[in-house]
C-alpha cells in the first residue's frame, strides 16, 4: 500500500479539491502497479459530513475505474457505520 493520505473531516471545498487531486495522482501511480491499494488515513475523522462522504466516494470510484482499491486506515467504528448506512462501504478495504 502507498503511504496513506490524511483525510480530515469538515474540509472546505478547496481543501477537498486538493485532497482529491492528490489522491488522483496516487491512483494514477498505483494503476497497473503492484503497489496498490491506495491508503487514506481516516484517524482524524470522527464522523462524516456530506462533503467528506462525497469526497471519499469520488476517490474510491476514480480508483475503481483505474483498477485500484482504496484502503481506509484507522477508521473509527462510527465512520464505518456511516459508510455502511450510506451504502458505500463496499468501495473500500479496511485496516485497523
Buried (B, 14 or more C-beta within 10 A) or exposed (E): BBEBBBBBBBBEEEEBEEBBEEBBEBBBBBBEEEEBBBBBBBBEBEEBEEBBBBBBBBBBEBBEEBEBBBBBBBBBEEBBEBBEEBEBBEBBBEEE
